[in-house]
């Protein structure tokens, strides 16, 4: 049994109010400009100084809080982002951008219902806001609502057809829904618009693998690795594609590289165990299954792989114990049930 690393989650778009919306007052012009144009700690410090200057109120103060909110989102400090966006909305209740950014903060905290409410409000206030449709699509995607996600991404693309992120996200939704051809079309369009992103090649590789087109999948994983040589998931999934082609040595080489890059890369230990089993190298397969179980003691596929190794080493008692554990963890899997029945008869155990 192989373990596949799933497609990367959809990308969240951030939004800022440009400095042109924030006319400066007196000696704080530079801080206002930096609040709207800079990023990271520089922008946060500038926004803070402008907010604390006492020179702003109403709409302009709301814009300062909104921009600092967005910067906190960029630094993954969702609680501070929420506090600032709350301030912006309190000052300007019809502020579409602040609802959007507050939605991003809730999304980052996994509070999808709250995020959805804010994206809905942002879209009500600005029905042409492509990024809000994109990010609401992300919320649907994370809730497994593929059709709703695709509808939102499609509207985002209609409003802004030059944004690669939106094609990438819709491709991710199509692939999750099993519509691999449409996913490939969208990933290809994203690559056409912005060809330098490893993630897009990686996800298109997953879509090709879903269609059984392993050579094309390998070509995309190759490109992802060229763009990001430390991409452990790309090595793991290229190994899976080589495994599907019965090229076990290349598969093992890729699983080795993934583990070298990430010593706790669980899926690569599972996959390398399966490849060693396929080569008849059962002791190494058992060692990898042992490591996978250490990393996750409730991982069903690791017990199945180890059971296979023990069975092929003519140790039916240990094989039966692993198959039974697999069946406990994956009771609906017929392979496990058949293995337990087969080994129960072979050992004479009840």
C-alpha positions in Angstrom: 0.0 0.0 0.0 1.3 3.4 -1.0 0.7 6.7 0.7 0.0 9.8 -1.4 0.6 13.3 -0.2 -2.5 15.2 -1.2 -2.6 18.3 -3.3 -1.6 21.5 -1.5 -4.3 23.5 0.0 -5.7 26.5 -2.0 -3.8 29.7 -1.8 -5.3 32.6 0.2 -5.1 36.0 -1.4 -4.3 39.0 0.9 -5.4 42.6 0.3 -4.2 46.0 1.4 -5.5 49.5 1.1 -3.0 51.5 -1.0 -1.3 54.6 0.5 -3.2 56.8 -1.9 -6.3 56.2 0.2 -4.5 57.4 3.3 -3.6 61.1 2.9 -1.0 62.1 5.4 -1.3 64.7 8.1 1.6 66.8 9.1 4.7 64.9 10.3 3.2 61.4 9.9 3.2 61.4 6.1 6.0 58.9 5.9 4.3 56.5 8.3 1.1 56.6 6.3 3.0 55.9 3.1 4.9 53.0 4.6 1.7 51.6 6.1 0.2 51.4 2.6 3.3 50.5 0.6 5.8 48.6 2.8 5.3 45.0 4.2 6.0 42.9 7.2 7.4 44.5 10.4 8.2 47.8 8.6 4.5 48.2 7.6 3.2 47.1 11.0 5.5 49.6 12.8 4.5 52.4 10.4 0.8 51.7 10.8 1.1 51.6 14.6 2.8 55.0 14.7 0.2 56.5 12.4 -2.6 55.0 14.5 -1.1 56.2 17.7 -0.4 59.7 16.3 -4.0 60.8 17.0 -4.1 62.5 13.6 -6.7 60.2 12.1 -10.3 59.2 12.6 -13.2 57.6 10.7 -12.4 56.2 7.3 -8.7 57.0 7.3 -8.2 55.4 10.7 -10.1 52.4 9.6 -7.8 52.0 6.6 -4.8 52.0 8.9 -6.3 49.3 11.1 -7.2 47.3 8.0 -3.7 47.5 6.6 -2.2 46.4 9.9 -4.7 43.6 10.0 -3.6 42.4 6.6 0.1 42.5 7.6 -0.7 40.5 10.8 -2.4 37.9 8.5 0.8 37.8 6.4 2.8 37.0 9.5 0.2 34.3 10.6 -0.8 36.2 13.7 -4.5 35.7 13.4 -5.5 37.0 16.8 -3.9 40.4 16.3 -5.3 40.5 12.7 -8.8 39.9 14.0 -8.5 42.6 16.6 -7.4 45.2 14.0 -10.0 44.2 11.5 -12.7 44.5 14.2 -11.5 48.0 14.9 -11.6 48.8 11.2 -15.2 47.5 10.8 -16.3 49.3 14.0 -15.1 52.5 12.4 -16.3 51.8 8.9 -19.2 49.2 8.9 -19.4 49.1 5.1 -15.7 48.3 4.6 -15.6 45.4 2.2 -11.8 45.1 2.4 -11.8 44.8 6.2 -14.5 42.0 6.1 -12.3 40.2 3.5 -9.2 40.5 5.7 -11.1 39.4 8.8 -12.3 36.4 6.9 -8.7 35.6 6.1 -7.8 35.6 9.8 -10.7 33.4 10.7 -9.8 31.0 7.8 -6.3 30.7 9.1 -7.7 29.7 12.6 -9.8 27.1 11.0 -13.0 29.0 11.8 -14.6 28.4 8.4 -18.2 29.5 9.3 -16.9 32.9 10.5 -14.7 33.2 7.5 -17.6 32.4 5.2 -19.8 35.1 6.9 -17.1 37.7 6.4 -16.5 36.8 2.7 -20.2 36.8 2.1 -20.4 40.3 3.6 -17.4 41.5 1.6 -19.1 40.3 -1.6 -22.4 41.9 -0.7 -20.6 45.2 -0.3 -18.5 44.7 -3.4 -20.0 42.2 -5.9 -17.0 42.6 -8.2 -14.4 41.6 -5.6 -12.6 38.7 -7.3 -10.3 38.0 -4.3 -13.3 37.6 -2.0 -14.8 35.0 -4.4 -11.4 33.2 -4.5 -11.0 33.0 -0.8 -14.7 32.0 -0.2 -13.9 29.2 -2.7 -11.0 28.2 -0.4 -13.4 27.9 2.5 -15.8 25.7 0.5 -12.8 23.6 -0.6 -11.6 23.0 2.9 -15.1 21.9 3.9 -15.2 19.4 1.0 -17.8 21.4 -1.0 -16.2 21.0 -4.4 -19.0 22.3 -6.5 -19.4 25.5 -4.5 -15.7 26.0 -4.5 -15.5 25.6 -8.3 -18.4 28.1 -8.7 -16.7 30.7 -6.6 -13.3 30.2 -8.4 -15.1 30.5 -11.7 -16.6 33.8 -10.7 -13.3 35.0 -9.5 -11.7 34.1 -12.9 -14.6 35.8 -14.8 -13.8 39.0 -12.8 -10.1 38.7 -13.1 -8.9 36.2 -15.7 -5.2 37.2 -15.4 -4.7 35.9 -11.8 -2.8 32.6 -11.8 -3.8 31.9 -8.2 -7.4 31.5 -9.2 -6.8 29.0 -11.9 -4.5 27.1 -9.5 -7.2 27.0 -6.8 -9.9 25.9 -9.2 -7.6 23.2 -10.5 -7.1 22.0 -7.0 -10.9 21.8 -6.5 -11.4 20.0 -9.9 -8.7 17.5 -8.9 -10.3 16.9 -5.5 -13.6 16.2 -7.3 -11.9 13.7 -9.6 -12.2 15.9 -12.7 -8.5 15.5 -13.6 -8.8 16.8 -17.2 -10.3 20.1 -16.1 -7.7 20.3 -13.3 -4.9 19.9 -15.8 -6.4 22.6 -18.0 -6.5 25.0 -15.0 -3.0 24.2 -13.8 -1.7 24.6 -17.3 -3.3 28.1 -17.5 -1.8 29.0 -14.2 1.6 27.9 -15.5 1.1 30.0 -18.6 0.4 33.1 -16.5 3.1 32.4 -13.9 5.6 29.7 -14.9 7.9 29.8 -11.9 5.8 28.1 -9.2 6.8 24.6 -8.1 3.4 24.0 -6.4 1.5 24.3 -9.7 3.7 21.7 -11.5 3.5 19.5 -8.4 -0.3 19.6 -8.4 -0.5 19.0 -12.1 1.7 16.0 -11.6 -0.9 14.7 -9.1 -3.6 15.2 -11.6 -1.7 13.3 -14.3 -1.0 10.5 -11.8 -4.8 10.4 -11.1 -5.3 9.7 -14.8 -2.6 7.0 -14.8 -0.3 9.2 -17.1 2.8 8.5 -15.1 5.4 9.8 -17.5 3.7 13.2 -17.7 3.3 13.1 -13.9 7.1 12.4 -13.6 7.9 15.3 -16.0 5.9 17.7 -13.8 7.5 16.5 -10.6 10.9 16.9 -12.3 10.0 20.5 -13.0 8.7 21.1 -9.4 12.0 19.7 -8.1 14.1 21.9 -10.5 12.2 24.9 -9.2 12.5 23.8 -5.5 15.2 21.2 -4.9 14.1 20.8 -1.3 10.5 19.7 -2.2 10.2 16.5 -0.2 6.6 15.9 -1.3 7.6 16.1 -5.0 10.3 13.5 -4.5 7.8 11.3 -2.6 5.1 11.5 -5.3 7.6 11.1 -8.1 8.7 7.9 -6.3 5.0 6.8 -6.3 4.9 7.3 -10.1 8.0 5.3 -10.6 6.6 2.6 -8.3 3.4 2.5 -10.5 5.8 1.9 -13.5 7.4 -0.9 -11.5 10.7 1.0 -11.5 11.4 0.2 -7.9 15.0 1.3 -7.8 14.2 4.8 -8.9 11.2 4.9 -6.6 13.4 4.0 -3.7 16.0 6.6 -4.7 13.2 9.3 -4.6 11.8 8.1 -1.2 15.4 8.2 0.1 15.7 11.8 -1.0 12.4 12.8 0.5 13.4 11.2 3.9 16.8 13.0 3.7 15.0 16.3 3.3 12.4 15.5 5.9 13.4 12.7 8.3 9.9 12.4 9.6 8.3 12.2 6.2 5.8 9.5 7.1 4.4 8.7 3.6 7.9 8.1 2.3 8.6 5.4 4.9 5.3 3.7 4.0 6.1 4.0 0.3 9.7 2.8 0.6 8.5 -0.2 2.6 6.1 -1.1 -0.3 8.9 -0.7 -2.8 11.2 -2.9 -0.7 8.4 -5.5 -0.5 8.1 -5.4 -4.3 11.8 -6.1 -4.6 11.8 -8.9 -2.1 13.9 -7.0 0.4 11.6 -7.8 3.4 13.9 -6.9 6.2 14.3 -3.3 4.9 10.6 -3.2 4.3 10.0 -4.2 8.0 12.4 -1.6 9.2 10.6 1.2 7.3 7.2 0.0 8.5 8.5 0.0 12.0 9.6 3.6 11.6 6.2 4.6 10.1 4.5 3.0 13.1 6.7 4.9 15.4 5.8 8.1 13.7 2.1 7.2 13.7 1.0 4.2 15.8 -2.5 4.2 14.2 -1.5 4.2 10.6 -3.3 1.3 9.0 -1.2 1.0 5.8 2.0 0.6 7.8 0.6 -2.5 9.5 -0.6 -3.9 6.2 2.8 -3.4 4.6 4.6 -5.0 7.6 2.1 -7.9 7.6 2.9 -8.5 3.9 6.6 -8.6 4.8 6.2 -11.1 7.6 4.0 -13.3 5.4 6.5 -13.3 2.6 9.2 -14.2 5.2 7.1 -17.2 6.2 6.3 -15.8 9.6 2.5 -16.2 9.6 2.0 -15.5 13.3 3.5 -12.0 13.1 1.8 -11.4 9.7 -1.6 -12.3 11.2 -1.1 -9.9 14.2 -0.3 -7.1 11.8 -3.2 -7.9 9.5 -5.6 -8.0 12.5 -4.3 -4.6 13.6 -4.8 -3.3 10.1 -8.4 -4.6 10.0 -9.1 -2.9 13.4 -7.9 0.4 12.0 -9.5 0.0 8.5 -12.5 -2.3 9.1 -14.1 -1.6 5.7 -11.0 -2.6 3.8 -11.6 -6.0 2.2 -7.9 -6.7 1.6 -7.4 -6.7 5.4 -10.3 -9.0 5.9 -9.1 -11.5 3.3 -5.6 -11.4 4.7 -6.9 -12.2 8.2 -9.0 -15.1 6.9 -6.1 -16.5 4.9 -3.6 -16.3 7.8 -6.1 -17.6 10.3 -6.6 -20.8 8.2 -2.8 -21.1 7.7 -2.0 -20.8 11.4 -5.0 -22.6 12.8 -5.7 -19.7 15.1 -9.3 -18.9 15.9 
